[in-house]
Amino acid sequence: MSALIASIRKETLLLIRDWHALLVLFLMPSLFIVIMSLALQEQLGEQPALQLSGWLQDNNNSRASDKFIAELDRQQHLSFTKTNSGQMELSTKEQLFALTLTADFDAALEDPSRTPGMTLRFAPELAQHDRLLINAVVQDAFAHFNTTEIAESLGYDRAYAEQQLMHVGFIQAEAAADGQDEHPNAVQQSVPAWLIFAMFFIAIPISTTVIQERQQRTLTRLRTFGVSMGIIYSAKLVPYFLINQLQLILMLALGAFLLPLLGADGLSLRVQLPALFAIGCATSAMALALASLIAALARTLEQATAISGAINILLAAIGGIMIPTFVMPPLMQTLAQMSPMNWALEGFLAVLVRGGSWADIAGPCTRLLVGALILWLISTALITRGKHDV
Amino acid sequence: MLCVNQLAFSYRKPQKQLVDVSLNIAEGEILGLLGPNGAGKTTLVGLITGQLTPTSGSVHFNTKPVYLGHPDIALVPQEYAFYPRLSVRENLAYFAGVLKLATPQKRQRIIHALARCELSEVEHRRAGQLSGGFKRRLNFAIALLQSPKLLILDEPTANVDPHSRAFLLNTLRELNAEGSAIIYTSHLLSEVETLAHKVAVMNEGRIQLQGQLTDLLSEQLQSISLKLNTNPSAALISELAAQQQAGDWWELNLAASQLSPATALSRLEAAGITVQQIRYGQRRLEEVYLNCISGLKEHP
């Protein structure tokens, strides 16, 4: 036991004196979180209501056209610049469409077959989906206006028209029951993603320390001191496990307290903290196992650094760390599920975005722990096989 | 004390193996283990320290089989086998910390190692910032923490200044005088010659030559170097098969003259020549070693 305590103390001293490792483990992910949260804020943040602007010309100027225009003003997706000029220039940079109420607007209401009451023109470059949206909004406003008019003529009010005639609310858009369709905002995506990336980066200091000990024959010396390989490796893992937990706390604090000061959305920590800690522990177990495997495989410092860096970047790229999985095509989303970083990210997002609890992280945690166990067994076999290399 | 009996070991690579190695080291004895790179010295050290398991044969220490982590056997690797980012004292504290000893005993051993290797003045300095000489001392001091009965040193004076080399060799003599047996591998044959009681020369995984140093040198003695106050006559030069070396130094080829050292000296005395200094056997170990390695098995 004293050998284990002495070894843990030694590893801790070595780690806190390794400024390069500390910069990689703490400063690098902090910068990534700040930069990526701010950079992706518009793409992944709360989208303001879509509003498309256009001209509105009323050539009818009747009570009916006034009421219709009032109805148009109630909707949120189109904004109008009212004009009396016949010159209504359209472009995708400014006014996207021109809606003209014809001089026969009120007459056309009485006899729609006679003449159209409105004309709608679009900027030539305007995308089809925007044209459809504008058309649908105008149609919807007109349906409200016309139904209300009919209802009033029958002695009913607007509420009756909407509820009994139009059945407003008949279709209700809902989030999926399990919240799976909820996408994280920039901070909810960046904080756990770059935290996971940083946690896996412990592979570099762990593997380089092991290789230095092997090359300098410090491991040989320790073995002649009667220290078992189990103690040597366990002692390395304890400080790095604690470093992973410290990373977790600091990165979450960064998201919760610093990012709002920089103008980004804040990360809410009103979540199941034990579940958050559990997914953090499972991620750490996987990161430590991967680090052990790299340490067992690599023979030189150059190999260790290159292998660790390459594996981490590859796992991050396919695992949804650098690019969120929900913007990936289906094939890449399937591929992402092979990355342990993706398992970890799924667990963190379940807790941080969807307020998940133990049941929601059971899958990711199991995958991470089983994966860690497999990597442990492989690295132990490699270390045992390599013990004959004096 | 240490008994290596018909030891054999084979790596996965068939050309790397150890064959039929036997040697004995008694308490208080120093064995100089010599051999070119790849001769099998490190493998033999690995077998003696229990890092490797022999394919056949045995290694016994005090009549019991050796095992990895034997408390009485300490190894000083050629590499600086410590942590550069820790101070001298932290390194010693760590290695003492992993020993199965009571805390006061550990403290005592740290103090003793610091004092014996004269490291107290640098005990708080980072090991990586020490000079080569102090690094060697620290490397050595860590082994002393084990208070070993058998100390195995692999090239302990490589890249060391003369002062630190002399210090290490003196410390080894002191330890030896206190009863520790020592296995010393080095490429500096002069060091081995001044330190060792026994010598074993390894090549291609076998011990080619071994024995007491004095026996080997007397058997192999072929010349003697003398510093004379004046040059001998041509007749005497011929009789002694002498050849002038640098300055006043002369080498007498005893094999060619068929004279014993005592006879050669008496001839010089009779000619009125004073012998100011004698170098006897100083370059001889190198000669024995080179002959052995180059295949001239003078002592199979």
HADDOCK unambig.tbl for C-alpha pairs under 7 A between the chains (distance, minus, plus):
assign (segid A and resid 2 and name CA) (segid B and resid 97 and name CA) 6.63 0.50 0.50
assign (segid A and resid 2 and name CA) (segid B and resid 98 and name CA) 6.46 0.50 0.50
assign (segid A and resid 3 and name CA) (segid B and resid 97 and name CA) 5.96 0.50 0.50
assign (segid A and resid 3 and name CA) (segid B and resid 98 and name CA) 3.99 0.50 0.50
assign (segid A and resid 3 and name CA) (segid B and resid 99 and name CA) 6.97 0.50 0.50
assign (segid A and resid 6 and name CA) (segid B and resid 94 and name CA) 5.86 0.50 0.50
assign (segid A and resid 6 and name CA) (segid B and resid 97 and name CA) 5.52 0.50 0.50
assign (segid A and resid 6 and name CA) (segid B and resid 98 and name CA) 6.42 0.50 0.50
assign (segid A and resid 10 and name CA) (segid B and resid 94 and name CA) 6.62 0.50 0.50
assign (segid A and resid 14 and name CA) (segid B and resid 85 and name CA) 6.20 0.50 0.50
assign (segid A and resid 14 and name CA) (segid B and resid 86 and name CA) 6.98 0.50 0.50
assign (segid A and resid 17 and name CA) (segid B and resid 85 and name CA) 6.87 0.50 0.50
assign (segid A and resid 216 and name CA) (segid B and resid 79 and name CA) 5.36 0.50 0.50
assign (segid A and resid 216 and name CA) (segid B and resid 80 and name CA) 6.03 0.50 0.50
assign (segid A and resid 216 and name CA) (segid B and resid 81 and name CA) 5.16 0.50 0.50
assign (segid A and resid 217 and name CA) (segid B and resid 77 and name CA) 6.93 0.50 0.50
assign (segid A and resid 217 and name CA) (segid B and resid 79 and name CA) 6.56 0.50 0.50
assign (segid A and resid 217 and name CA) (segid B and resid 81 and name CA) 5.43 0.50 0.50
assign (segid A and resid 218 and name CA) (segid B and resid 81 and name CA) 4.31 0.50 0.50
assign (segid A and resid 218 and name CA) (segid B and resid 82 and name CA) 5.88 0.50 0.50
assign (segid A and resid 221 and name CA) (segid B and resid 75 and name CA) 6.73 0.50 0.50
assign (segid A and resid 221 and name CA) (segid B and resid 81 and name CA) 6.90 0.50 0.50
assign (segid A and resid 223 and name CA) (segid B and resid 68 and name CA) 6.70 0.50 0.50
assign (segid A and resid 223 and name CA) (segid B and resid 69 and name CA) 6.00 0.50 0.50
assign (segid A and resid 224 and name CA) (segid B and resid 49 and name CA) 6.80 0.50 0.50
assign (segid A and resid 224 and name CA) (segid B and resid 68 and name CA) 5.66 0.50 0.50
assign (segid A and resid 224 and name CA) (segid B and resid 69 and name CA) 4.15 0.50 0.50
assign (segid A and resid 224 and name CA) (segid B and resid 70 and name CA) 6.87 0.50 0.50
assign (segid A and resid 224 and name CA) (segid B and resid 74 and name CA) 6.86 0.50 0.50
assign (segid A and resid 225 and name CA) (segid B and resid 69 and name CA) 4.96 0.50 0.50
assign (segid A and resid 225 and name CA) (segid B and resid 99 and name CA) 6.61 0.50 0.50
assign (segid A and resid 226 and name CA) (segid B and resid 68 and name CA) 6.54 0.50 0.50
assign (segid A and resid 226 and name CA) (segid B and resid 69 and name CA) 3.65 0.50 0.50
assign (segid A and resid 226 and name CA) (segid B and resid 70 and name CA) 6.90 0.50 0.50
assign (segid A and resid 227 and name CA) (segid B and resid 98 and name CA) 6.78 0.50 0.50
assign (segid A and resid 388 and name CA) (segid B and resid 52 and name CA) 6.22 0.50 0.50
assign (segid A and resid 390 and name CA) (segid B and resid 43 and name CA) 6.91 0.50 0.50
assign (segid A and resid 390 and name CA) (segid B and resid 46 and name CA) 6.66 0.50 0.50
